Amino acid sequence: MFQVRIHGRGGQGVVTAAELLAQSAFDEKRFAQAFPSFGSERTGAPVVAFCRISDSEIRVREPIMIPDALIIQDSTLLKQVDVFAGLQHDGYALINSTRSFEELGIAEIADGHPRFITVPATAMAMEHLGRPVPNAVLLGAFAALTQVISLHSVTDAINEKFKPKIAASNCAAATAAYEYVLAMVPTHA
Amino acid sequence: MLRQVEGSKAVADTVAACRPQVICAYPISPQTHIVEGLSQLVKNGTLENCEFINVESEFAAMSVAIGSSATGARTYTATASQGLLYMVEAVYNASGLGLPIVMTVANRAIGAPINIWNDHSDSMSQRDSGWIQIYAETNQEAADLHVQAFKIAEELSLPVMVCMDGFILTHAYERVDIPEQDQVDKFLPPFKPRQILDPSNPVSIGAMVGPEAFTEVKYMAHKKTQLALEVIPQTAHEFQEIFGRSSGGLIRGYKLDGAETVVIALGSVLGTIKDVVDEMVAADIAIGVLGIIAFRPFPTDAVRAALSHAKRVIVLEKAFQVGIGGIVIENVRASLRGTETKDYTLIAGLGGRPITKQSLRQYLDQACVDSVEELTFLDLDQELADSEIVREGGK
């Protein structure tokens, strides 16, 4: 089972990201479970959503405490929330930022985790969608980084979820992020 | 059709396939998505011949449901938490009048203190209301139980509450095989009401009954409700024949063969429990699980048979009765009468506290060697609670 925890803020499509990820896995004929951390839903408030992907039925209902991968949609959370809680040495972290680990103040923890990367997802979203919504972009990057799901499944899920025009720009953004990450970490390809 | 779908959406689509004629509800989270989905299906014409009635409160929701069901319409509503409590007076009337209304309860805690999260306090408070109560373990089962609920309700002319864990199931986005319309039509015939309020053939229902007959009416309700102990498994069997999957029934055992310890629970926590029990069985611990699907009427005999070889039972409950302890355990004890089986109550998941595999495993390891208290609150911050009790002047 592969467990993903997504951190972001209300309005950034955190829950949608978890659902798209689950849909991508479903499209690959696998089992998936996506769910939000339940609480007050306010724009800008820290939000967490979870996604489990497995080749067999998923029965467990606890929140994901030991994630295999983290997607951090908003780097301002790094100083506010213990986003790295439970992440193992070989865990993935995908951080939406244009800044370096040093500038983000996470050089020390990133040093112990070889699978940390930053992706300028908001900039990519602005370029392709004209809106600062980084969720689908980061799923393209996630596919490249972890190889747990294919880019094709991500774009399929985006096409199923959104209306054609929004889907097309999100798919373009996700594909750009996928290629960006592949170029960055060719060893993962 | 197999889909990756939110639990609430799966239930909305399934209820629509049951061809309800009247749906009324006052939105309360977390069931809001269910009636929101249904309102869209009515508005866009997918669900035909159905009147969606916006009401001003939960009390009105159940009152309208009573009225429409009494005129012979297949009637559905949904609620949770304070909303259920607000409709309670009408809830008792629905069962007393023998009206086969189906209602989803998206289980949630009850205040005060205000808490929007999941536990079973709401539906458990209605265990004596005369409604049949069935609890879903997964979103697949939640969908399937709604199809079965209409059949059970109409066969017995009794209302059925389908309980599904709020947020944990309603907001989980997972794989569900949504019952197909042709299969639902084959399984669930059109509603043939036992009694109809009809101006051309006037009758009174719900007339006053004095002391000379009230006991008899209650006795008859008890006997009628007990018929569900046969109708529920029979309905699950018929469901399996048409849909090809097992859903519903009274109880569901897991790894009970040779189990000295049996963990009993209701609802979605059974999944987490099964994962923990698998790990324990792999470590040669003789432990199994008993899921209770039908809580009202309580399947006393079926539970007794399932526990006949158990040395101890642990009842995990997401609600409790202040001043005594567990609710489900008291029902289970009726099944244990005359046996030497030990019983323990584990209160867990109150007000949405996550029930983790780690905490469960720690507790169960202790429980399997009888070194737990009769009543335990999982992950209780004992120090905090004790200091607050002292601060308030208690002991």
Interface residues (C-beta under 8 A of the other chain):
Chain A: A18 E19 A22 Q23 F26 F31 A32 Q33 A34 F35 P36 F38 G39 S40 I58 R59 V60 R61 E62 P63 M65
Chain B: R3 Q4 E6 P30 I116 W117 N118 F167 I168 H171 A172 Y173 E174 R175 S268 V269 L270 G271 T272 K274 D275 G352 P354 I355 T356 K357
